[in-house]
Amino acid sequence: MSMDWQQLLEVASEAADAGGKVLSAHWRSLNQIRSKGRPGDLVTEADLAAEAAVLQVLAERTPDIGVLAEESGLSQGSSEELQWCVDPLDGTTNYAHGFPFFACSVGLLHLGRPILGSVVAPGVQQHYRGGRGLGATCNGEPLQVSSCSALSDALLVTGFAYDRREVVDNNYSEFCHFSHITHGVRRGGAASLDLAFVAAGSLDGYWERGLQPWDLAAGVALVEAAGGVVCDYSGQPLDLSNGRVLACPEALQSALIDGLAQCKPLPPELYNASIPPATS
């Protein structure tokens, strides 16, 4: 297909906006909240309805591009180079509790690499969009990553995967380490918004593990479009399949990589506790 990146960014924005409107309509009026199996891994009728709205826009506007969506999985398209990644409700746990840090995220991969995307956050009334060579904006205002170059001056953000109770590689030691040597570490609970805030320069860096392509596609594109760098924990090019990401201004990248390398997992006896079974 002929690739007009600006036109495809418009499609991503339209689709994310459609999903965001559904989330707004369901806000604080959920009828069903159920677990996917792990404690805290929730799905609601809003996730499903928002995904349906997003997929409808994508099917109408770009029927030849396949989609990887969090709730409905993979649908193939005729394009061999492009794929949409959709997280209809990033931050479901926040949303289910009435905490307004959540978003609808629509990103586009080109040859497996995030190239553009849109993140709509109704709870904070922000619409992020951007892509390679297109710049990045929030509510129409241009974005630029921060100029921070020292961890001692940085405000970071991270998250904890749903399997954090089951594996030693769970980000606890990294959180403690960076909390001690920076201005602080925030835990937002929505990866796409965490990345959007890095793109905006409101946060200086982000790292996390255990993520899926739909968590990352749009936000990674935003950070890169805003002048930031994105890689894995060792500084190698981002591999969406391993779920590890580091995003920041280029001047902070080496310090974050070195900091992550210094961290050793905390002994499980320091944080293990009796965990109640997930409820349906």
Helices and strands as residue ranges (DSSP letters): H 5-26, E 33-35, E 42-44, H 45-61, E 66-69, E 73-75, E 82-90, H 92-96, E 103-110, E 113-121, G 122-124, E 126-131, E 135-138, E 141-142, G 151-153, E 155-158, H 172-181, E 184-187, H 191-199, E 205-208, H 213-225, E 229-231, E 245-248, H 250-262, G 268-270
